[in-house]
Amino acid sequence: MLLLNMSLSYQIGDSFISLPLSEVQEMLSSSTEKIEEEVTALEGKLSTIREEMQGLKVELYARFGRSINLET
């Protein structure tokens, strides 16, 4: 197949390097997996922070009643 022997320019930082299509596909796949793992980790942290915020809101409302507004 002609496309498999084709070279593509792939950007790494500020530089472009010429690589075979198959290698570029592998690098893109690897990058995608890494980003998905990072997103999953960040979503977990976000969930934990939201739970902490909810607990703090409960404590503050218990102490100050509805005289404070924490909803933004």
Backbone bond lengths (Angstrom), bond angles and torsions (degrees), N, CA, C in turn:
res aa  C-N    CA-C-N  psi(-1)  N-CA   C-N-CA  omega(-1)  CA-C   N-CA-C  phi
1 M - - - 1.440 - - 1.526 108.67 -
2 L 1.276 118.18 135.74 1.454 123.55 -177.49 1.525 112.71 -67.20
3 L 1.309 118.33 -37.36 1.456 121.75 -175.75 1.529 112.82 -64.61
4 L 1.303 118.45 -30.04 1.460 120.92 -178.42 1.521 112.27 -69.37
5 N 1.323 118.26 -24.68 1.458 121.73 179.24 1.529 112.35 -91.84
6 M 1.306 115.89 -0.87 1.455 121.51 -176.91 1.530 110.31 -74.40
7 S 1.331 116.75 142.75 1.457 121.71 176.22 1.521 109.26 -103.27
8 L 1.330 114.12 143.16 1.455 120.49 178.44 1.517 109.39 -124.78
9 S 1.317 115.64 152.95 1.466 120.10 173.39 1.521 107.53 -86.11
10 Y 1.312 116.92 127.96 1.463 123.26 -178.41 1.521 107.56 -121.82
11 Q 1.332 115.57 127.66 1.457 119.67 -177.20 1.519 110.71 -88.24
12 I 1.335 114.58 127.18 1.455 122.29 173.99 1.521 105.49 -126.24
13 G 1.341 115.55 108.22 1.458 118.91 -174.57 1.514 109.43 67.31
14 D 1.314 116.93 -125.52 1.462 122.11 179.27 1.525 112.43 -97.26
15 S 1.315 116.96 0.64 1.462 120.99 -175.42 1.520 111.33 -108.27
16 F 1.314 115.08 150.33 1.460 121.98 173.90 1.514 107.85 -112.75
17 I 1.341 115.10 133.40 1.455 119.49 176.16 1.529 108.53 -123.09
18 S 1.296 116.14 149.91 1.448 121.52 179.99 1.527 108.53 -93.59
19 L 1.330 116.26 122.18 1.463 121.97 -177.65 1.521 109.67 -133.18
20 P 1.323 116.90 155.39 1.458 120.20 174.28 1.535 110.80 -64.98
21 L 1.303 116.28 150.79 1.452 122.66 -178.09 1.529 112.02 -52.37
22 S 1.319 117.98 -44.93 1.466 121.16 -177.26 1.526 111.13 -61.66
23 E 1.330 116.63 -38.75 1.460 120.45 179.88 1.529 110.80 -69.34
24 V 1.314 116.86 -38.96 1.461 121.46 177.89 1.528 109.58 -63.81
25 Q 1.316 116.94 -41.92 1.460 120.49 178.95 1.527 111.03 -62.41
26 E 1.327 117.43 -41.39 1.462 121.23 177.87 1.524 110.85 -63.31
27 M 1.339 116.52 -43.36 1.460 120.64 -179.48 1.530 110.70 -65.35
28 L 1.325 116.73 -40.88 1.460 120.27 178.15 1.528 111.00 -65.15
29 S 1.308 116.59 -40.71 1.460 121.11 178.21 1.526 110.51 -62.43
30 S 1.319 115.98 -44.54 1.456 121.07 179.06 1.528 110.91 -63.20
31 S 1.316 116.93 -43.26 1.462 121.49 179.27 1.523 111.08 -63.69
32 T 1.322 115.88 -40.60 1.460 120.73 179.30 1.527 110.59 -63.07
33 E 1.328 117.15 -44.46 1.466 120.96 178.79 1.523 111.08 -61.54
34 K 1.326 116.54 -43.25 1.456 121.00 -179.83 1.532 110.90 -62.53
35 I 1.326 116.28 -43.19 1.465 120.49 179.89 1.526 110.33 -65.55
36 E 1.324 117.16 -40.90 1.463 120.43 178.58 1.524 111.04 -62.67
37 E 1.330 117.88 -39.23 1.464 121.50 176.86 1.526 110.90 -64.35
38 E 1.336 116.47 -41.44 1.463 120.78 178.87 1.523 111.23 -64.60
39 V 1.342 116.40 -41.22 1.462 120.98 178.75 1.526 110.06 -63.23
40 T 1.322 117.15 -43.41 1.462 121.09 179.19 1.532 110.94 -61.55
41 A 1.331 116.48 -42.75 1.467 120.47 178.46 1.521 110.70 -64.14
42 L 1.322 117.61 -42.52 1.467 120.94 179.53 1.521 111.56 -66.99
43 E 1.328 117.25 -36.87 1.460 120.12 177.24 1.523 110.63 -64.22
44 G 1.335 116.84 -37.67 1.464 120.97 176.41 1.519 111.54 -63.86
45 K 1.327 116.70 -43.79 1.466 120.65 177.52 1.525 110.86 -62.76
46 L 1.336 116.26 -42.56 1.454 120.97 179.31 1.520 110.98 -60.87
47 S 1.304 116.73 -42.08 1.460 121.15 178.37 1.523 110.83 -61.61
48 T 1.325 116.86 -43.75 1.463 121.31 178.75 1.527 110.94 -62.84
49 I 1.316 116.82 -42.99 1.471 121.10 -179.91 1.521 110.25 -65.10
50 R 1.318 117.60 -41.03 1.474 120.07 178.44 1.525 111.08 -63.22
51 E 1.334 116.60 -39.86 1.465 119.75 177.45 1.525 110.55 -63.48
52 E 1.329 117.47 -42.43 1.461 121.17 178.02 1.530 110.94 -62.79
53 M 1.338 116.22 -43.26 1.459 120.18 178.77 1.526 110.96 -61.10
54 Q 1.323 116.73 -41.63 1.459 120.46 179.63 1.527 110.24 -62.86
55 G 1.331 116.52 -42.36 1.468 120.08 177.95 1.519 111.57 -63.39
56 L 1.322 116.99 -40.86 1.462 120.28 178.11 1.526 111.66 -65.91
57 K 1.329 117.17 -38.84 1.463 120.52 176.81 1.524 110.80 -60.51
58 V 1.323 116.08 -43.15 1.461 120.50 179.60 1.529 109.49 -60.24
59 E 1.325 117.28 -45.80 1.459 121.03 179.54 1.529 111.54 -63.28
60 L 1.320 117.22 -42.88 1.464 120.14 -179.01 1.525 111.66 -68.14
61 Y 1.319 116.93 -41.73 1.466 118.99 177.26 1.528 110.60 -65.34
62 A 1.329 117.30 -35.32 1.463 120.20 177.55 1.528 110.40 -64.57
63 R 1.305 117.05 -36.04 1.467 121.23 -178.00 1.530 111.99 -80.93
64 F 1.326 117.68 -43.39 1.462 120.98 -172.29 1.530 113.98 -109.74
65 G 1.310 117.92 -3.63 1.458 120.25 -179.21 1.513 111.78 67.22
66 R 1.292 114.38 -153.51 1.468 119.78 -178.85 1.529 112.04 -87.24
67 S 1.327 118.12 12.45 1.454 120.33 178.75 1.533 111.68 -76.12
68 I 1.314 116.62 -7.50 1.463 120.41 175.71 1.523 108.61 -117.18
69 N 1.308 115.81 152.62 1.472 120.58 178.35 1.522 107.86 -119.90
70 L 1.308 116.88 111.67 1.458 121.99 -179.58 1.508 112.77 -104.30
71 E 1.301 117.44 -0.17 1.469 120.55 -178.55 1.516 109.41 -87.19
72 T 1.337 116.24 116.34 1.459 120.82 176.63 1.493 109.39 -133.19
